[in-house]
Amino acid sequence: MPLDAITRSLSSWEWIGQLLARLFVGLLFFLSGRGKLFVPARREQMREAMRHAGLPQPELAATVTSLMELVGGAMLCLGVLTPISCMMLTVVMMGALVTTQVPAIKAASAGEWLGEFLYLPEVLYIVILIWLFFAGPGWLSLDHLLLSR
């Protein structure tokens, strides 16, 4: 069986990767946002992170960010308005990278810095979200159900 035939055959199963990426990344964000909104210790931890990052109105920033995680994660799990949820969550991850993660990287060389940067989970989440933004949510999603009518 030639390689191109195998590739074509596998591409018909792409929806499985889309579904798993949507469900797992969406659930991660949903649960994270829920904890930051409704668990007092996590809420205070988030506010403190915003204060430490020097953001104006850290209480408001923490609430808005946590809501974006909760709502964007739920939307991603359901596959509803997937491009919008991907953009929302990418903004959250870019904010985390810029305010807390990148400043904490201590590296002796550019190569070492890049290795540390690429090791951050936020970078992986951004890559997955960008892929879902362009690939779409797959056929097992509310987006597909609503748009196929």
N, CA, C and O atoms as a GROMACS GRO file, in nm:
protein
  596
    1MET      N    1   0.086  -0.118   0.000
    1MET     CA    2   0.000   0.000   0.000
    1MET      C    3   0.090   0.124   0.000
    1MET      O    4   0.169   0.141   0.093
    2PRO      N    5   0.080   0.209  -0.100
    2PRO     CA    6   0.164   0.328  -0.107
    2PRO      C    7   0.135   0.425   0.008
    2PRO      O    8   0.026   0.427   0.065
    3LEU      N    9   0.235   0.505   0.039
    3LEU     CA   10   0.225   0.599   0.150
    3LEU      C   11   0.110   0.698   0.132
    3LEU      O   12   0.042   0.730   0.229
    4ASP      N   13   0.087   0.746   0.009
    4ASP     CA   14  -0.022   0.843  -0.011
    4ASP      C   15  -0.158   0.780   0.014
    4ASP      O   16  -0.250   0.849   0.059
    5ALA      N   17  -0.174   0.651  -0.014
    5ALA     CA   18  -0.301   0.582   0.014
    5ALA      C   19  -0.322   0.569   0.164
    5ALA      O   20  -0.434   0.585   0.213
    6ILE      N   21  -0.216   0.541   0.236
    6ILE     CA   22  -0.225   0.532   0.383
    6ILE      C   23  -0.262   0.669   0.440
    6ILE      O   24  -0.348   0.678   0.528
    7THR      N   25  -0.198   0.773   0.390
    7THR     CA   26  -0.225   0.909   0.437
    7THR      C   27  -0.371   0.946   0.411
    7THR      O   28  -0.438   1.002   0.498
    8ARG      N   29  -0.421   0.916   0.291
    8ARG     CA   30  -0.561   0.946   0.258
    8ARG      C   31  -0.655   0.868   0.350
    8ARG      O   32  -0.756   0.922   0.396
    9SER      N   33  -0.622   0.745   0.376
    9SER     CA   34  -0.705   0.662   0.463
    9SER      C   35  -0.708   0.717   0.605
    9SER      O   36  -0.814   0.723   0.668
   10LEU      N   37  -0.594   0.758   0.654
   10LEU     CA   38  -0.587   0.812   0.790
   10LEU      C   39  -0.657   0.946   0.802
   10LEU      O   40  -0.712   0.978   0.908
   11SER      N   41  -0.656   1.027   0.696
   11SER     CA   42  -0.717   1.159   0.705
   11SER      C   43  -0.868   1.150   0.728
   11SER      O   44  -0.928   1.245   0.778
   12SER      N   45  -0.929   1.039   0.693
   12SER     CA   46  -1.072   1.023   0.719
   12SER      C   47  -1.100   1.006   0.869
   12SER      O   48  -1.215   1.017   0.912
   13TRP      N   49  -0.997   0.980   0.946
   13TRP     CA   50  -1.009   0.965   1.091
   13TRP      C   51  -0.961   1.089   1.166
   13TRP      O   52  -0.948   1.085   1.288
   14GLU      N   53  -0.935   1.197   1.095
   14GLU     CA   54  -0.886   1.321   1.157
   14GLU      C   55  -0.980   1.371   1.266
   14GLU      O   56  -0.935   1.433   1.363
   15TRP      N   57  -1.108   1.344   1.251
   15TRP     CA   58  -1.206   1.392   1.348
   15TRP      C   59  -1.176   1.341   1.489
   15TRP      O   60  -1.212   1.406   1.587
   16ILE      N   61  -1.111   1.225   1.501
   16ILE     CA   62  -1.078   1.172   1.634
   16ILE      C   63  -0.979   1.263   1.704
   16ILE      O   64  -0.995   1.293   1.822
   17GLY      N   65  -0.876   1.307   1.632
   17GLY     CA   66  -0.780   1.400   1.690
   17GLY      C   67  -0.844   1.533   1.726
   17GLY      O   68  -0.815   1.590   1.831
   18GLN      N   69  -0.932   1.581   1.639
   18GLN     CA   70  -1.002   1.707   1.668
   18GLN      C   71  -1.088   1.693   1.792
   18GLN      O   72  -1.089   1.781   1.878
   19LEU      N   73  -1.161   1.583   1.802
   19LEU     CA   74  -1.247   1.560   1.917
   19LEU      C   75  -1.166   1.552   2.046
   19LEU      O   76  -1.199   1.617   2.145
   20LEU      N   77  -1.060   1.471   2.045
   20LEU     CA   78  -0.978   1.456   2.166
   20LEU      C   79  -0.913   1.587   2.206
   20LEU      O   80  -0.910   1.621   2.325
   21ALA      N   81  -0.860   1.662   2.108
   21ALA     CA   82  -0.798   1.791   2.139
   21ALA      C   83  -0.901   1.886   2.199
   21ALA      O   84  -0.875   1.952   2.299
   22ARG      N   85  -1.018   1.892   2.137
   22ARG     CA   86  -1.124   1.980   2.187
   22ARG      C   87  -1.165   1.943   2.328
   22ARG      O   88  -1.174   2.029   2.416
   23LEU      N   89  -1.191   1.814   2.350
   23LEU     CA   90  -1.241   1.770   2.480
   23LEU      C   91  -1.137   1.790   2.591
   23LEU      O   92  -1.169   1.844   2.697
   24PHE      N   93  -1.014   1.746   2.566
   24PHE     CA   94  -0.915   1.752   2.673
   24PHE      C   95  -0.868   1.894   2.702
   24PHE      O   96  -0.858   1.934   2.818
   25VAL      N   97  -0.840   1.971   2.598
   25VAL     CA   98  -0.796   2.109   2.620
   25VAL      C   99  -0.914   2.191   2.673
   25VAL      O  100  -0.896   2.273   2.763
   26GLY      N  101  -1.032   2.170   2.617
   26GLY     CA  102  -1.150   2.242   2.666
   26GLY      C  103  -1.179   2.210   2.811
   26GLY      O  104  -1.208   2.301   2.890
   27LEU      N  105  -1.172   2.084   2.848
   27LEU     CA  106  -1.197   2.045   2.987
   27LEU      C  107  -1.092   2.102   3.081
   27LEU      O  108  -1.124   2.144   3.192
   28LEU      N  109  -0.968   2.103   3.036
   28LEU     CA  110  -0.862   2.162   3.117
   28LEU      C  111  -0.894   2.308   3.150
   28LEU      O  112  -0.885   2.350   3.265
   29PHE      N  113  -0.931   2.385   3.047
   29PHE     CA  114  -0.963   2.526   3.069
   29PHE      C  115  -1.090   2.543   3.151
   29PHE      O  116  -1.095   2.627   3.241
   30PHE      N  117  -1.192   2.464   3.123
   30PHE     CA  118  -1.317   2.473   3.196
   30PHE      C  119  -1.294   2.450   3.346
   30PHE      O  120  -1.339   2.528   3.429
   31LEU      N  121  -1.223   2.342   3.378
   31LEU     CA  122  -1.198   2.309   3.519
   31LEU      C  123  -1.108   2.412   3.586
   31LEU      O  124  -1.126   2.446   3.703
   32SER      N  125  -1.010   2.462   3.512
   32SER     CA  126  -0.921   2.564   3.565
   32SER      C  127  -0.999   2.692   3.596
   32SER      O  128  -0.985   2.749   3.704
   33GLY      N  129  -1.080   2.737   3.502
   33GLY     CA  130  -1.160   2.858   3.523
   33GLY      C  131  -1.260   2.841   3.636
   33GLY      O  132  -1.280   2.932   3.716
   34ARG      N  133  -1.322   2.724   3.642
   34ARG     CA  134  -1.419   2.696   3.750
   34ARG      C  135  -1.351   2.705   3.887
   34ARG      O  136  -1.404   2.764   3.981
   35GLY      N  137  -1.233   2.644   3.896
   35GLY     CA  138  -1.161   2.649   4.023
   35GLY      C  139  -1.123   2.791   4.063
   35GLY      O  140  -1.134   2.829   4.180
   36LYS      N  141  -1.078   2.869   3.965
   36LYS     CA  142  -1.035   3.006   3.993
   36LYS      C  143  -1.152   3.097   4.027
   36LYS      O  144  -1.134   3.199   4.093
   37LEU      N  145  -1.272   3.061   3.983
   37LEU     CA  146  -1.390   3.142   4.014
   37LEU      C  147  -1.458   3.100   4.144
   37LEU      O  148  -1.508   3.184   4.218
   38PHE      N  149  -1.461   2.968   4.172
   38PHE     CA  150  -1.546   2.919   4.280
   38PHE      C  151  -1.472   2.856   4.399
   38PHE      O  152  -1.535   2.826   4.501
   39VAL      N  153  -1.342   2.838   4.388
   39VAL     CA  154  -1.265   2.784   4.501
   39VAL      C  155  -1.186   2.901   4.560
   39VAL      O  156  -1.096   2.954   4.494
   40PRO      N  157  -1.218   2.942   4.684
   40PRO     CA  158  -1.156   3.063   4.741
   40PRO      C  159  -1.003   3.064   4.736
   40PRO      O  160  -0.944   3.167   4.702
   41ALA      N  161  -0.938   2.954   4.768
   41ALA     CA  162  -0.792   2.951   4.767
   41ALA      C  163  -0.737   2.970   4.625
   41ALA      O  164  -0.639   3.042   4.606
   42ARG      N  165  -0.799   2.907   4.527
   42ARG     CA  166  -0.756   2.923   4.387
   42ARG      C  167  -0.784   3.064   4.337
   42ARG      O  168  -0.704   3.121   4.262
   43ARG      N  169  -0.899   3.120   4.377
   43ARG     CA  170  -0.934   3.257   4.338
   43ARG      C  171  -0.829   3.355   4.390
   43ARG      O  172  -0.784   3.444   4.318
   44GLU      N  173  -0.790   3.338   4.516
   44GLU     CA  174  -0.690   3.428   4.574
   44GLU      C  175  -0.553   3.405   4.509
   44GLU      O  176  -0.479   3.501   4.489
   45GLN      N  177  -0.520   3.283   4.476
   45GLN     CA  178  -0.395   3.252   4.407
   45GLN      C  179  -0.391   3.322   4.271
   45GLN      O  180  -0.287   3.375   4.231
   46MET      N  181  -0.502   3.323   4.202
   46MET     CA  182  -0.510   3.390   4.071
   46MET      C  183  -0.496   3.541   4.088
   46MET      O  184  -0.424   3.606   4.012
   47ARG      N  185  -0.563   3.597   4.186
   47ARG     CA  186  -0.552   3.742   4.212
   47ARG      C  187  -0.409   3.780   4.247
   47ARG      O  188  -0.358   3.882   4.201
   48GLU      N  189  -0.346   3.697   4.327
   48GLU     CA  190  -0.207   3.725   4.365
   48GLU      C  191  -0.115   3.718   4.243
   48GLU      O  192  -0.022   3.798   4.231
   49ALA      N  193  -0.138   3.624   4.156
   49ALA     CA  194  -0.059   3.615   4.032
   49ALA      C  195  -0.076   3.741   3.948
   49ALA      O  196   0.020   3.790   3.889
   50MET      N  197  -0.197   3.793   3.942
   50MET     CA  198  -0.224   3.916   3.866
   50MET      C  199  -0.156   4.036   3.932
   50MET      O  200  -0.101   4.123   3.863
   51ARG      N  201  -0.160   4.041   4.065
   51ARG     CA  202  -0.090   4.150   4.137
   51ARG      C  203   0.060   4.142   4.112
   51ARG      O  204   0.124   4.242   4.082
   52HIS      N  205   0.115   4.022   4.124
   52HIS     CA  206   0.259   4.001   4.106
   52HIS      C  207   0.302   4.037   3.964
   52HIS      O  208   0.414   4.085   3.944
   53ALA      N  209   0.215   4.014   3.866
   53ALA     CA  210   0.246   4.048   3.726
   53ALA      C  211   0.237   4.199   3.702
   53ALA      O  212   0.277   4.248   3.597
   54GLY      N  213   0.183   4.271   3.800
   54GLY     CA  214   0.173   4.417   3.788
   54GLY      C  215   0.058   4.464   3.702
   54GLY      O  216   0.060   4.577   3.651
   55LEU      N  217  -0.043   4.380   3.685
   55LEU     CA  218  -0.157   4.420   3.604
   55LEU      C  219  -0.245   4.519   3.680
   55LEU      O  220  -0.261   4.507   3.801
   56PRO      N  221  -0.302   4.616   3.609
   56PRO     CA  222  -0.395   4.708   3.675
   56PRO      C  223  -0.524   4.633   3.710
   56PRO      O  224  -0.564   4.541   3.638
   57GLN      N  225  -0.586   4.670   3.818
   57GLN     CA  226  -0.709   4.608   3.865
   57GLN      C  227  -0.698   4.455   3.866
   57GLN      O  228  -0.770   4.387   3.793
   58PRO      N  229  -0.608   4.402   3.948
   58PRO     CA  230  -0.583   4.257   3.946
   58PRO      C  231  -0.706   4.172   3.979
   58PRO      O  232  -0.720   4.061   3.928
   59GLU      N  233  -0.796   4.223   4.064
   59GLU     CA  234  -0.916   4.146   4.097
   59GLU      C  235  -1.005   4.131   3.974
   59GLU      O  236  -1.056   4.022   3.947
   60LEU      N  237  -1.023   4.240   3.900
   60LEU     CA  238  -1.104   4.236   3.779
   60LEU      C  239  -1.036   4.150   3.672
   60LEU      O  240  -1.101   4.070   3.605
   61ALA      N  241  -0.904   4.168   3.656
   61ALA     CA  242  -0.830   4.090   3.556
   61ALA      C  243  -0.839   3.941   3.587
   61ALA      O  244  -0.854   3.859   3.496
   62ALA      N  245  -0.831   3.905   3.715
   62ALA     CA  246  -0.839   3.764   3.754
   62ALA      C  247  -0.978   3.708   3.724
   62ALA      O  248  -0.990   3.596   3.675
   63THR      N  249  -1.081   3.785   3.752
   63THR     CA  250  -1.218   3.739   3.727
   63THR      C  251  -1.244   3.724   3.578
   63THR      O  252  -1.299   3.623   3.534
   64VAL      N  253  -1.205   3.823   3.500
   64VAL     CA  254  -1.227   3.817   3.355
   64VAL      C  255  -1.150   3.701   3.294
   64VAL      O  256  -1.205   3.627   3.212
   65THR      N  257  -1.026   3.683   3.332
   65THR     CA  258  -0.945   3.574   3.280
   65THR      C  259  -1.005   3.438   3.317
   65THR      O  260  -1.012   3.348   3.234
   66SER      N  261  -1.048   3.425   3.440
   66SER     CA  262  -1.109   3.299   3.486
   66SER      C  263  -1.239   3.271   3.412
   66SER      O  264  -1.267   3.157   3.377
   67LEU      N  265  -1.319   3.376   3.389
   67LEU     CA  266  -1.443   3.359   3.311
   67LEU      C  267  -1.413   3.318   3.168
   67LEU      O  268  -1.483   3.234   3.111
   68MET      N  269  -1.310   3.377   3.109
   68MET     CA  270  -1.271   3.339   2.973
   68MET      C  271  -1.231   3.193   2.968
   68MET      O  272  -1.265   3.122   2.872
   69GLU      N  273  -1.161   3.146   3.069
   69GLU     CA  274  -1.122   3.004   3.074
   69GLU      C  275  -1.246   2.916   3.088
   69GLU      O  276  -1.259   2.816   3.017
   70LEU      N  277  -1.335   2.951   3.180
   70LEU     CA  278  -1.454   2.871   3.204
   70LEU      C  279  -1.543   2.865   3.080
   70LEU      O  280  -1.578   2.756   3.034
   71VAL      N  281  -1.578   2.980   3.025
   71VAL     CA  282  -1.669   2.986   2.910
   71VAL      C  283  -1.601   2.932   2.784
   71VAL      O  284  -1.660   2.852   2.712
   72GLY      N  285  -1.477   2.975   2.759
   72GLY     CA  286  -1.405   2.926   2.641
   72GLY      C  287  -1.382   2.776   2.646
   72GLY      O  288  -1.391   2.709   2.544
   73GLY      N  289  -1.353   2.724   2.764
   73GLY     CA  290  -1.334   2.580   2.780
   73GLY      C  291  -1.462   2.503   2.754
   73GLY      O  292  -1.461   2.399   2.689
   74ALA      N  293  -1.574   2.554   2.806
   74ALA     CA  294  -1.704   2.489   2.783
   74ALA      C  295  -1.739   2.492   2.635
   74ALA      O  296  -1.784   2.392   2.580
   75MET      N  297  -1.718   2.606   2.571
   75MET     CA  298  -1.746   2.619   2.428
   75MET      C  299  -1.661   2.521   2.348
   75MET      O  300  -1.711   2.458   2.254
   76LEU      N  301  -1.535   2.508   2.384
   76LEU     CA  302  -1.446   2.418   2.313
   76LEU      C  303  -1.490   2.272   2.331
   76LEU      O  304  -1.491   2.195   2.235
   77CYS      N  305  -1.526   2.234   2.453
   77CYS     CA  306  -1.573   2.097   2.478
   77CYS      C  307  -1.693   2.064   2.391
   77CYS      O  308  -1.702   1.955   2.335
   78LEU      N  309  -1.785   2.158   2.381
   78LEU     CA  310  -1.908   2.135   2.304
   78LEU      C  311  -1.886   2.152   2.155
   78LEU      O  312  -1.966   2.107   2.074
   79GLY      N  313  -1.778   2.218   2.119
   79GLY     CA  314  -1.755   2.245   1.978
   79GLY      C  315  -1.850   2.350   1.925
   79GLY      O  316  -1.899   2.339   1.813
   80VAL      N  317  -1.876   2.453   2.005
   80VAL     CA  318  -1.965   2.560   1.963
   80VAL      C  319  -1.883   2.690   1.952
   80VAL      O  320  -1.811   2.728   2.043
   81LEU      N  321  -1.897   2.756   1.838
   81LEU     CA  322  -1.819   2.877   1.810
   81LEU      C  323  -1.670   2.851   1.833
   81LEU      O  324  -1.601   2.929   1.899
   82THR      N  325  -1.624   2.741   1.780
   82THR     CA  326  -1.487   2.695   1.804
   82THR      C  327  -1.381   2.800   1.772
   82THR      O  328  -1.289   2.818   1.852
   83PRO      N  329  -1.388   2.870   1.657
   83PRO     CA  330  -1.284   2.971   1.631
   83PRO      C  331  -1.280   3.080   1.738
   83PRO      O  332  -1.172   3.126   1.775
   84ILE      N  333  -1.395   3.121   1.786
   84ILE     CA  334  -1.400   3.226   1.890
   84ILE      C  335  -1.342   3.173   2.020
   84ILE      O  336  -1.263   3.243   2.085
   85SER      N  337  -1.379   3.051   2.059
   85SER     CA  338  -1.324   2.996   2.183
   85SER      C  339  -1.174   2.977   2.172
   85SER      O  340  -1.101   3.000   2.269
   86CYS      N  341  -1.126   2.935   2.054
   86CYS     CA  342  -0.980   2.920   2.035
   86CYS      C  343  -0.909   3.054   2.050
   86CYS      O  344  -0.802   3.062   2.111
   87MET      N  345  -0.968   3.159   1.993
   87MET     CA  346  -0.906   3.292   2.006
   87MET      C  347  -0.905   3.338   2.151
   87MET      O  348  -0.804   3.390   2.199
   88MET      N  349  -1.018   3.321   2.221
   88MET     CA  350  -1.026   3.362   2.362
   88MET      C  351  -0.918   3.293   2.445
   88MET      O  352  -0.846   3.357   2.522
   89LEU      N  353  -0.908   3.163   2.429
   89LEU     CA  354  -0.815   3.086   2.510
   89LEU      C  355  -0.670   3.111   2.470
   89LEU      O  356  -0.580   3.104   2.554
   90THR      N  357  -0.646   3.139   2.342
   90THR     CA  358  -0.511   3.175   2.299
   90THR      C  359  -0.468   3.307   2.363
   90THR      O  360  -0.354   3.322   2.405
   91VAL      N  361  -0.560   3.402   2.370
   91VAL     CA  362  -0.530   3.530   2.437
   91VAL      C  363  -0.495   3.506   2.584
   91VAL      O  364  -0.400   3.566   2.635
   92VAL      N  365  -0.570   3.420   2.651
   92VAL     CA  366  -0.541   3.388   2.792
   92VAL      C  367  -0.401   3.328   2.805
   92VAL      O  368  -0.325   3.368   2.893
   93MET      N  369  -0.367   3.234   2.717
   93MET     CA  370  -0.236   3.169   2.724
   93MET      C  371  -0.123   3.267   2.690
   93MET      O  372  -0.017   3.263   2.751
   94MET      N  373  -0.146   3.354   2.593
   94MET     CA  374  -0.044   3.453   2.559
   94MET      C  375  -0.022   3.548   2.677
   94MET      O  376   0.090   3.588   2.706
   95GLY      N  377  -0.131   3.584   2.744
   95GLY     CA  378  -0.119   3.668   2.863
   95GLY      C  379  -0.037   3.600   2.971
   95GLY      O  380   0.048   3.664   3.034
   96ALA      N  381  -0.063   3.471   2.993
   96ALA     CA  382   0.014   3.397   3.093
   96ALA      C  383   0.161   3.389   3.055
   96ALA      O  384   0.249   3.402   3.140
   97LEU      N  385   0.187   3.368   2.927
   97LEU     CA  386   0.327   3.363   2.881
   97LEU      C  387   0.398   3.495   2.905
   97LEU      O  388   0.508   3.498   2.960
   98VAL      N  389   0.335   3.603   2.863
   98VAL     CA  390   0.400   3.734   2.869
   98VAL      C  391   0.417   3.784   3.012
   98VAL      O  392   0.521   3.842   3.046
   99THR      N  393   0.316   3.760   3.098
   99THR     CA  394   0.321   3.819   3.232
   99THR      C  395   0.396   3.734   3.334
   99THR      O  396   0.460   3.789   3.424
  100THR      N  397   0.388   3.603   3.322
  100THR     CA  398   0.451   3.520   3.427
  100THR      C  399   0.554   3.421   3.378
  100THR      O  400   0.661   3.407   3.439
  101GLN      N  401   0.526   3.351   3.269
  101GLN     CA  402   0.612   3.240   3.230
  101GLN      C  403   0.744   3.285   3.165
  101GLN      O  404   0.851   3.243   3.207
  102VAL      N  405   0.736   3.371   3.064
  102VAL     CA  406   0.858   3.413   2.994
  102VAL      C  407   0.952   3.490   3.087
  102VAL      O  408   1.073   3.464   3.084
  103PRO      N  409   0.902   3.583   3.170
  103PRO     CA  410   0.995   3.651   3.261
  103PRO      C  411   1.065   3.557   3.360
  103PRO      O  412   1.172   3.591   3.412
  104ALA      N  413   1.007   3.441   3.385
  104ALA     CA  414   1.067   3.346   3.480
  104ALA      C  415   1.173   3.257   3.416
  104ALA      O  416   1.242   3.183   3.487
  105ILE      N  417   1.187   3.262   3.285
  105ILE     CA  418   1.286   3.177   3.217
  105ILE      C  419   1.426   3.233   3.245
  105ILE      O  420   1.455   3.350   3.219
  106LYS      N  421   1.511   3.148   3.296
  106LYS     CA  422   1.651   3.184   3.322
  106LYS      C  423   1.737   3.090   3.238
  106LYS      O  424   1.745   2.971   3.265
  107ALA      N  425   1.801   3.146   3.136
  107ALA     CA  426   1.879   3.062   3.045
  107ALA      C  427   2.011   3.132   3.012
  107ALA      O  428   2.018   3.254   3.006
  108ALA      N  429   2.113   3.052   2.992
  108ALA     CA  430   2.247   3.104   2.962
  108ALA      C  431   2.267   3.133   2.814
  108ALA      O  432   2.357   3.208   2.777
  109SER      N  433   2.185   3.072   2.728
  109SER     CA  434   2.202   3.092   2.584
  109SER      C  435   2.066   3.099   2.517
  109SER      O  436   1.964   3.065   2.577
  110ALA      N  437   2.065   3.142   2.392
  110ALA     CA  438   1.941   3.150   2.316
  110ALA      C  439   1.881   3.011   2.296
  110ALA      O  440   1.760   2.994   2.304
  111GLY      N  441   1.964   2.912   2.270
  111GLY     CA  442   1.916   2.776   2.252
  111GLY      C  443   1.853   2.721   2.379
  111GLY      O  444   1.749   2.655   2.375
  112GLU      N  445   1.916   2.748   2.491
  112GLU     CA  446   1.863   2.704   2.620
  112GLU      C  447   1.731   2.775   2.649
  112GLU      O  448   1.636   2.713   2.698
  113TRP      N  449   1.725   2.906   2.618
  113TRP     CA  450   1.602   2.982   2.638
  113TRP      C  451   1.489   2.924   2.554
  113TRP      O  452   1.378   2.905   2.603
  114LEU      N  453   1.518   2.894   2.426
  114LEU     CA  454   1.418   2.838   2.338
  114LEU      C  455   1.369   2.703   2.389
  114LEU      O  456   1.249   2.674   2.385
  115GLY      N  457   1.460   2.620   2.437
  115GLY     CA  458   1.423   2.491   2.494
  115GLY      C  459   1.330   2.508   2.614
  115GLY      O  460   1.231   2.436   2.626
  116GLU      N  461   1.361   2.602   2.702
  116GLU     CA  462   1.277   2.629   2.819
  116GLU      C  463   1.140   2.682   2.775
  116GLU      O  464   1.037   2.642   2.830
  117PHE      N  465   1.139   2.770   2.676
  117PHE     CA  466   1.015   2.829   2.626
  117PHE      C  467   0.924   2.721   2.566
  117PHE      O  468   0.806   2.714   2.597
  118LEU      N  469   0.980   2.638   2.480
  118LEU     CA  470   0.901   2.534   2.414
  118LEU      C  471   0.852   2.427   2.511
  118LEU      O  472   0.758   2.353   2.480
  119TYR      N  473   0.914   2.418   2.627
  119TYR     CA  474   0.876   2.321   2.728
  119TYR      C  475   0.752   2.366   2.807
  119TYR      O  476   0.689   2.286   2.876
  120LEU      N  477   0.719   2.494   2.798
  120LEU     CA  478   0.606   2.547   2.873
  120LEU      C  479   0.474   2.490   2.820
  120LEU      O  480   0.454   2.487   2.698
  121PRO      N  481   0.384   2.445   2.908
  121PRO     CA  482   0.257   2.391   2.861
  121PRO      C  483   0.173   2.493   2.785
  121PRO      O  484   0.097   2.456   2.695
  122GLU      N  485   0.184   2.620   2.821
  122GLU     CA  486   0.107   2.724   2.752
  122GLU      C  487   0.138   2.728   2.603
  122GLU      O  488   0.050   2.753   2.522
  123VAL      N  489   0.263   2.703   2.568
  123VAL     CA  490   0.303   2.702   2.427
  123VAL      C  491   0.231   2.587   2.354
  123VAL      O  492   0.180   2.606   2.244
  124LEU      N  493   0.228   2.471   2.415
  124LEU     CA  494   0.159   2.356   2.355
  124LEU      C  495   0.009   2.384   2.341
  124LEU      O  496  -0.050   2.352   2.238
  125TYR      N  497  -0.052   2.443   2.443
  125TYR     CA  498  -0.194   2.476   2.434
  125TYR      C  499  -0.220   2.572   2.319
  125TYR      O  500  -0.318   2.557   2.246
  126ILE      N  501  -0.134   2.671   2.302
  126ILE     CA  502  -0.150   2.766   2.191
  126ILE      C  503  -0.141   2.694   2.057
  126ILE      O  504  -0.221   2.720   1.968
  127VAL      N  505  -0.046   2.604   2.043
  127VAL     CA  506  -0.032   2.528   1.918
  127VAL      C  507  -0.159   2.447   1.890
  127VAL      O  508  -0.208   2.446   1.777
  128ILE      N  509  -0.212   2.380   1.991
  128ILE     CA  510  -0.334   2.300   1.974
  128ILE      C  511  -0.451   2.391   1.939
  128ILE      O  512  -0.531   2.359   1.850
  129LEU      N  513  -0.462   2.505   2.007
  129LEU     CA  514  -0.573   2.597   1.979
  129LEU      C  515  -0.564   2.656   1.838
  129LEU      O  516  -0.666   2.673   1.772
  130ILE      N  517  -0.444   2.686   1.793
  130ILE     CA  518  -0.428   2.736   1.656
  130ILE      C  519  -0.467   2.628   1.556
  130ILE      O  520  -0.532   2.656   1.456
  131TRP      N  521  -0.426   2.504   1.582
  131TRP     CA  522  -0.464   2.394   1.493
  131TRP      C  523  -0.616   2.380   1.488
  131TRP      O  524  -0.673   2.368   1.379
  132LEU      N  525  -0.682   2.383   1.604
  132LEU     CA  526  -0.828   2.371   1.606
  132LEU      C  527  -0.895   2.490   1.538
  132LEU      O  528  -0.999   2.475   1.473
  133PHE      N  529  -0.837   2.608   1.552
  133PHE     CA  530  -0.891   2.727   1.487
  133PHE      C  531  -0.899   2.704   1.336
  133PHE      O  532  -1.001   2.734   1.274
  134PHE      N  533  -0.793   2.651   1.278
  134PHE     CA  534  -0.788   2.631   1.134
  134PHE      C  535  -0.854   2.500   1.089
  134PHE      O  536  -0.919   2.497   0.984
  135ALA      N  537  -0.839   2.392   1.167
  135ALA     CA  538  -0.893   2.262   1.128
  135ALA      C  539  -1.042   2.252   1.155
  135ALA      O  540  -1.113   2.177   1.088
  136GLY      N  541  -1.090   2.328   1.253
  136GLY     CA  542  -1.230   2.320   1.291
  136GLY      C  543  -1.250   2.216   1.399
  136GLY      O  544  -1.157   2.145   1.436
  137PRO      N  545  -1.372   2.207   1.449
  137PRO     CA  546  -1.401   2.120   1.562
  137PRO      C  547  -1.424   1.974   1.526
  137PRO      O  548  -1.430   1.889   1.614
  138GLY      N  549  -1.436   1.943   1.397
  138GLY     CA  550  -1.468   1.807   1.356
  138GLY      C  551  -1.619   1.789   1.347
  138GLY      O  552  -1.696   1.876   1.387
  139TRP      N  553  -1.658   1.675   1.294
  139TRP     CA  554  -1.802   1.655   1.270
  139TRP      C  555  -1.881   1.630   1.398
  139TRP      O  556  -2.002   1.653   1.401
  140LEU      N  557  -1.814   1.584   1.505
  140LEU     CA  558  -1.884   1.557   1.630
  140LEU      C  559  -1.879   1.683   1.718
  140LEU      O  560  -1.811   1.687   1.821
  141SER      N  561  -1.954   1.785   1.675
  141SER     CA  562  -1.954   1.914   1.744
  141SER      C  563  -2.084   1.986   1.717
  141SER      O  564  -2.153   1.958   1.619
  142LEU      N  565  -2.117   2.080   1.803
  142LEU     CA  566  -2.236   2.162   1.779
  142LEU      C  567  -2.216   2.252   1.657
  142LEU      O  568  -2.312   2.278   1.584
  143ASP      N  569  -2.095   2.299   1.636
  143ASP     CA  570  -2.068   2.379   1.516
  143ASP      C  571  -2.108   2.302   1.391
  143ASP      O  572  -2.178   2.356   1.304
  144HIS      N  573  -2.065   2.178   1.381
  144HIS     CA  574  -2.096   2.096   1.263
  144HIS      C  575  -2.248   2.074   1.252
  144HIS      O  576  -2.305   2.084   1.144
  145LEU      N  577  -2.310   2.044   1.365
  145LEU     CA  578  -2.454   2.019   1.366
  145LEU      C  579  -2.530   2.143   1.319
  145LEU      O  580  -2.621   2.132   1.237
  146LEU      N  581  -2.493   2.259   1.371
  146LEU     CA  582  -2.564   2.383   1.337
  146LEU      C  583  -2.534   2.430   1.195
  146LEU      O  584  -2.623   2.481   1.127
  147LEU      N  585  -2.409   2.414   1.151
  147LEU     CA  586  -2.371   2.464   1.019
  147LEU      C  587  -2.410   2.369   0.906
  147LEU      O  588  -2.414   2.410   0.790
  148SER      N  589  -2.437   2.243   0.938
  148SER     CA  590  -2.471   2.148   0.832
  148SER      C  591  -2.619   2.156   0.793
  148SER      O  592  -2.663   2.088   0.700
  149ARG      N  593  -2.694   2.238   0.863
  149ARG     CA  594  -2.838   2.252   0.833
  149ARG      C  595  -2.860   2.351   0.724
  149ARG      O  596  -2.975   2.375   0.685
   0.00000   0.00000   0.00000
